[in-house]
Every structure is written in structure tokens, then in C-alpha cells.
Amino acid sequence: MSTSTRLGARLVALVGAVASLLLAVTPAHAAAQVTIATHNTWHGKAEFRPLADVIGWQEVDTAAGHRKLDALSGYATYRPRQAEGAAAAANAVPISWKRSVFDKTGSGFVRTHAGEAGVTPARFVTWVVLKHRESGLKLGFVNTHYISGAWSGKPERQERWLQHNREVTKVVADLKARGITTALVGDFNRHLAQGSTFGLERFATPQAGTVPYDQLYVTRGRTIGQAERLQKFGSDVHYAWRARVQL
């Protein structure tokens, strides 16, 4: 065998060894970054903007609001349309995601407490499991809207708020137990969610001066920077918020 042939054979062997080593240390899925957002739409009066890869909406409780949401190009939306009667209020907290970024692999909703005329509609938590199309990684995404006033002048509502918090905690725990990155967004109607972070990490919201009612959480260690306050886009007092997540 000539010297050049032996060198060529050694080079091929070396390249093969390096390739094997890289395969051994490279994870099955490459890391991916995505954006999440939350916006209270003021009973559907606000504009429905393409805020992020995944968006949790609140107060989509009018036909006009749902028509606007359906017109949002490039997104799929989860609403438990099978809900009837009082349970149709679950459709007021839908979740949208970019079809080009995610495929839905699971979804569900839970009623946190019943409604009462003149006080509150029935309240719900909605959730989806989304598979990132490029990396194959999954995201559990939870959206909700708590009762108003419980911590600002109407203490008789606090038990409803606390019951809601317990149900949200259960939904988050179930998703976390699957070992997937889990995000939670919504209008909490309290500056801090009863001192609880649901075992997640809250995105800092420095532009607000204090913690706003609209909050974003994700699995610890998966936050990238701080939450970004966008515009109200026609909502009453609610800004839209966006944050970046490491899957």
C-alpha cells in the first residue's frame, strides 16, 4: 500500500471517529427558541395581532371577537367548541399558535368555578401541547383569566380566586410531570399570583413599574431576557405582553 493510500485510509477513519463522537454527544433534538404572548382583548374589542408564536387571549366572549380571531392569518386556534351553555365561557380564553412553527398534539380545558349572575361568568383554564416542527421539542401552554376584584375591594370573591388558583396549579403540574417545557399566561387580576409561581419562573415586567395583572411564566431556566410590553391595540387597560422561551 502506498504512503498516500495509507494516509487516505487514516483520514477516512479519523473522520468516521469524529462523526461518531459528535453523534454520541449531540442531543436527539436541537434547542429551539420561541415567543409567547398574552393579551386581554376587552371582550373582543381589541385588535387581534400576530403577537408571537403562541398567544393566550382573554375575554374573547363575543361573536365579533371570535370573527376577528378567525381572521388572524397563519394561526390555528384551540377553543373547546364542544362546550355548551355556561361551559361555552371556556371559549373566552382561547390559544393560538403559528401553523408554520407548531403542530398541536394535545389540548384540554378545566372549569375553575361556576358563574354567578352579576358577579362573574364561569371561569376556565385552557391548555395545549404543541410540537415544534423544526426541533421536535414540545411546549405545554396554559391560558386563563381569574375573577376580578377579589383583591381590590370585593373580598367576598377571594375564595373563587383561590379555587381558580388551585385548578391552575394542577394543570401546570400535570404538564410539568410530562417533562416538557411549560408556559402559563393570562390575566391574573392580582399583581402577584398569591405568592405562587406554580413551580415556574415569572418573566420580569420592568416597564410596568409593578407586576401587572397580565403575567407570563415558564419552566425555570427557560426564560430568555425579560417580558416585552407591547401596545394595548384597542384594549381598555391591558397591554399585550411578549416573551422569549428556550424549549
Legacy VTK file of the C-alpha trace (Angstrom):
# vtk DataFile Version 3.0
C-alpha trace
ASCII
DATASET POLYDATA
POINTS 247 float
0.000 0.000 0.000
1.427 3.385 -0.946
2.017 6.148 1.551
-0.768 8.291 0.046
-3.214 5.400 0.240
-2.371 4.761 3.905
-2.808 8.476 4.704
-6.139 8.497 2.909
-7.331 5.473 4.862
-6.283 7.063 8.163
-8.089 10.293 7.250
-11.284 8.396 6.471
-11.017 6.548 9.793
-10.422 9.806 11.667
-13.421 11.493 10.059
-15.555 8.480 10.958
-14.391 8.577 14.566
-15.130 12.291 14.897
-18.600 11.813 13.367
-19.356 9.009 15.822
-18.243 11.181 18.727
-20.460 14.056 17.609
-23.448 11.756 17.297
-22.793 10.460 20.793
-22.810 13.913 22.417
-25.422 15.669 20.256
-28.944 15.572 21.762
-31.734 13.969 19.793
-33.383 17.379 19.421
-31.648 20.659 18.726
-32.515 23.537 21.061
-35.163 25.966 19.863
-36.355 29.415 20.879
-39.956 30.573 20.515
-42.043 33.569 21.549
-45.158 33.533 23.729
-47.654 36.314 24.401
-50.777 37.225 26.351
-53.469 39.827 25.705
-56.805 40.669 27.307
-58.923 41.771 24.337
-61.610 43.703 26.269
-64.491 41.492 25.188
-63.075 41.191 21.700
-62.937 44.954 21.066
-59.138 45.000 20.697
-57.225 44.195 17.529
-56.021 40.626 17.189
-52.385 40.957 16.184
-49.803 38.236 15.346
-48.022 38.892 18.623
-45.917 35.730 18.950
-45.523 32.068 18.024
-48.087 31.169 20.711
-50.684 33.549 22.150
-53.084 33.278 25.077
-56.141 35.527 24.643
-58.632 36.581 27.323
-62.179 37.994 27.150
-62.890 36.629 23.681
-66.528 36.352 24.715
-68.337 37.983 21.791
-69.157 36.815 18.281
-67.290 39.819 16.883
-64.196 38.880 18.863
-64.254 35.316 17.563
-64.644 36.536 13.990
-61.547 38.706 14.413
-59.642 35.764 15.846
-60.684 33.520 12.957
-59.359 36.135 10.542
-55.854 36.053 12.052
-53.767 34.745 9.171
-51.281 31.928 9.654
-52.586 30.772 13.047
-54.559 27.819 14.336
-56.656 28.281 17.475
-57.833 25.987 20.244
-61.310 26.674 21.591
-63.306 23.888 23.240
-66.151 24.425 20.789
-67.936 21.352 22.112
-68.655 23.345 25.270
-72.327 24.268 25.584
-74.371 26.533 27.808
-72.409 28.040 30.694
-69.377 25.949 29.714
-69.124 27.944 26.470
-67.286 30.533 28.569
-64.245 28.281 28.110
-64.056 29.686 24.582
-63.273 33.117 26.073
-59.690 32.011 26.831
-58.543 30.526 23.500
-54.955 29.772 22.498
-53.482 30.483 19.055
-50.231 29.253 17.528
-48.418 29.700 14.236
-49.099 26.772 11.943
-45.642 27.149 10.408
-43.975 26.705 13.824
-46.096 24.198 15.789
-48.394 21.215 15.462
-50.908 20.529 18.251
-50.594 17.105 19.878
-52.946 17.609 22.832
-55.423 20.034 24.416
-57.980 20.386 27.167
-59.867 22.709 29.490
-60.951 22.769 33.130
-63.664 24.800 34.831
-62.275 26.519 37.905
-65.615 27.646 39.384
-69.200 28.228 38.340
-70.567 31.577 37.240
-72.971 33.816 39.116
-75.253 36.409 37.546
-73.993 39.931 38.122
-70.715 38.665 39.593
-68.741 36.544 37.156
-69.076 34.132 34.271
-67.846 30.608 34.883
-64.046 30.664 34.740
-61.789 28.237 32.889
-58.249 27.144 32.180
-57.363 26.063 28.644
-54.179 24.266 27.622
-52.465 22.805 24.597
-49.387 20.687 23.949
-47.534 21.887 20.872
-44.755 20.119 18.971
-42.131 22.399 17.486
-41.996 21.422 13.836
-38.278 22.061 13.324
-36.793 20.628 16.530
-39.451 18.121 17.607
-39.450 19.620 21.112
-42.764 20.133 22.908
-44.313 23.064 24.747
-47.191 22.854 27.187
-49.058 26.170 27.078
-51.705 27.222 29.617
-54.034 30.241 29.398
-56.530 31.605 31.918
-58.410 34.619 33.313
-59.148 34.976 37.032
-62.155 36.681 38.650
-61.793 40.446 39.072
-61.929 42.487 42.259
-61.104 39.744 44.749
-58.027 41.620 45.947
-59.227 45.147 45.231
-62.403 45.903 47.133
-64.508 42.728 46.816
-63.066 40.227 49.311
-66.163 38.013 49.062
-64.719 36.888 45.719
-61.446 35.682 47.163
-62.484 32.046 47.587
-63.341 31.875 43.903
-59.940 33.364 43.089
-58.176 30.866 45.347
-60.117 27.924 43.891
-59.137 29.111 40.430
-55.503 29.243 41.541
-55.666 25.671 42.796
-57.003 24.431 39.468
-54.339 26.304 37.504
-51.672 24.786 39.743
-52.988 21.276 38.984
-52.993 21.829 35.220
-49.446 23.189 35.290
-48.258 20.311 37.480
-49.743 17.732 35.106
-47.933 19.266 32.127
-44.657 19.605 34.017
-44.866 15.942 35.005
-44.604 15.057 31.311
-41.114 16.511 31.270
-41.877 19.201 28.707
-41.284 22.939 28.875
-44.443 24.500 30.313
-45.647 28.096 29.943
-48.535 29.821 31.719
-50.047 33.167 30.704
-53.171 35.103 31.489
-54.935 37.901 33.290
-54.482 37.021 36.970
-56.382 40.050 38.315
-53.785 40.332 41.036
-50.298 41.806 40.922
-48.806 38.562 42.162
-50.469 35.170 41.911
-50.978 34.641 45.679
-47.228 34.461 46.170
-47.146 31.347 43.997
-45.223 30.844 40.780
-46.744 27.392 40.143
-43.253 25.903 40.217
-42.429 28.079 37.213
-40.410 31.250 36.714
-42.177 34.550 36.102
-40.860 36.805 33.380
-39.816 40.184 34.766
-42.008 43.066 33.561
-39.902 46.164 34.327
-41.841 48.503 32.048
-44.924 48.122 34.221
-43.339 49.566 37.380
-45.064 46.827 39.370
-46.191 43.319 38.461
-49.168 43.790 36.111
-52.287 41.655 36.131
-51.113 40.215 32.814
-48.313 37.761 33.586
-46.139 35.182 31.822
-44.469 32.146 33.429
-42.336 29.305 32.087
-40.310 26.333 33.344
-37.387 27.536 35.453
-34.237 28.174 33.478
-36.130 28.578 30.182
-36.653 32.344 30.292
-34.727 34.460 27.791
-34.472 38.063 28.948
-37.493 39.960 30.230
-41.067 40.274 29.045
-41.701 42.999 26.488
-44.680 45.297 26.874
-46.283 45.934 23.501
-49.321 48.148 22.874
-52.922 47.932 24.042
-54.092 47.514 20.427
-57.527 48.836 21.348
-57.938 47.053 24.700
-59.076 49.013 27.747
-56.260 48.952 30.316
-54.429 45.843 29.173
-51.185 45.925 27.248
-50.154 42.898 25.245
-47.008 41.217 26.587
-44.485 39.034 24.782
-41.536 36.942 25.977
-38.942 34.590 24.527
-38.671 30.963 25.699
-35.990 28.317 25.361
-37.604 24.930 24.681
LINES 1 248
247 0 1 2 3 4 5 6 7 8 9 10 11 12 13 14 15 16 17 18 19 20 21 22 23 24 25 26 27 28 29 30 31 32 33 34 35 36 37 38 39 40 41 42 43 44 45 46 47 48 49 50 51 52 53 54 55 56 57 58 59 60 61 62 63 64 65 66 67 68 69 70 71 72 73 74 75 76 77 78 79 80 81 82 83 84 85 86 87 88 89 90 91 92 93 94 95 96 97 98 99 100 101 102 103 104 105 106 107 108 109 110 111 112 113 114 115 116 117 118 119 120 121 122 123 124 125 126 127 128 129 130 131 132 133 134 135 136 137 138 139 140 141 142 143 144 145 146 147 148 149 150 151 152 153 154 155 156 157 158 159 160 161 162 163 164 165 166 167 168 169 170 171 172 173 174 175 176 177 178 179 180 181 182 183 184 185 186 187 188 189 190 191 192 193 194 195 196 197 198 199 200 201 202 203 204 205 206 207 208 209 210 211 212 213 214 215 216 217 218 219 220 221 222 223 224 225 226 227 228 229 230 231 232 233 234 235 236 237 238 239 240 241 242 243 244 245 246
